[in-house]
Amino acid sequence: MTTKVSGSSGGDPLERVARLASESAVVIFSLSGCCMCHAVKQLFCGMGVNPMVYELDLDPRGKEIERALSRLLGSPVPVVFIGGKLIGAMDQVMASHINGTLVPLLKEAGALWL
């Protein structure tokens, strides 16, 4: 798992999310002290995936991104992107994992080979 603070570049928060989400096969927007965020990070790491994690509480403009993601999804972090595509929050990720669609998404994005 790679944790990154994205810096303070300007621009619309949703444009910034789209740019960051396209930089890695799996991107998680997280809060460092959030138990749901920890659980989703552990899920991916346990599968052998190395997600790029943006800890929004460590980013000077993280609150803006967190609000934009919350408006977009109607739910709080964690927010997961795979292959640059929005997967959703914890409930969508777990539903994909349970119904068997998560692994094919990860393989298609190049995040998982086996």
DRENBA-973873 format. One record per residue (C-alpha): z, y, x; residue in three letters. Coordinates in steps of 0.02 Angstrom, whole numbers, plus 50000, padded with zeros to 5 digits. Layout:
N
ZYXALA
...
end
This chain:
114
500005000050000MET
499505016950068THR
500515031850009THR
499715048750024LYS
500165066549980VAL
498525074449929SER
498845091949994GLY
498635108349906SER
496755110349886SER
496285121149738GLY
495275117349584GLY
495505110349412ASP
496825096449410PRO
495675084149319LEU
494275087349444GLU
495525084249582ARG
496055067849498VAL
494245062249485ALA
493945066149669ARG
495525057149726LEU
495195042349610ALA
493485039549689SER
494155039149868GLU
494825021349862SER
494515005049767ALA
496215006049681VAL
497125022549657VAL
498835024349577ILE
499585041049528PHE
501455038249535SER
503175045849547LEU
504205039049690SER
505775035949587GLY
504935028649432CYS
505305010249396CYS
503675007749299MET
502705015149445CYS
503615003349563HIS
503194988549452ALA
501324992549446VAL
501274995249635LYS
502144978449660GLN
500904969949543LEU
499424975649647PHE
500254972249815CYS
500774954949754GLY
498954951349715MET
498434956149892GLY
497724973049842VAL
498084988249950ASN
498095002849828PRO
498035021149876MET
499595028549799VAL
499805047049764TYR
501645050949741GLU
501525066349631LEU
503335071449657ASP
502955073249844LEU
501385083849815ASP
501625102749802PRO
500395102949655ARG
500895085949587GLY
501635093049426LYS
499925100249379GLU
499105083349406ILE
500485074349311GLU
500275086049161ARG
498375084049165ALA
498525064949170LEU
499785065249029SER
498595075748921ARG
497145064248964LEU
498055048148922LEU
499455053648808GLY
500645043748918SER
501575046849081PRO
501285039449253VAL
500885027249324PRO
499025030249301VAL
497825017849380VAL
496005019649428PHE
494965004849489ILE
493265008149565GLY
493415026349513GLY
493605021349330LYS
495155025549230LEU
496065009549182ILE
497575018149108GLY
499455017649113ALA
500615002849138MET
500264995148967ASP
498374994748993GLN
498564987549168VAL
499734973849108MET
498614969848959ALA
497134968049078SER
498154956949192HIS
498734945849049ILE
497014944248966ASN
496164940249132GLY
495074955649151THR
496044963749294LEU
495484951949434VAL
493624953849394PRO
493824972849395LEU
494684971949564LEU
493324960549634LYS
491944971849569GLU
492774986949651ALA
492934977749817GLY
494834977849813ALA
495004958949801LEU
493904945449876TRP
494684928949820LEU
end
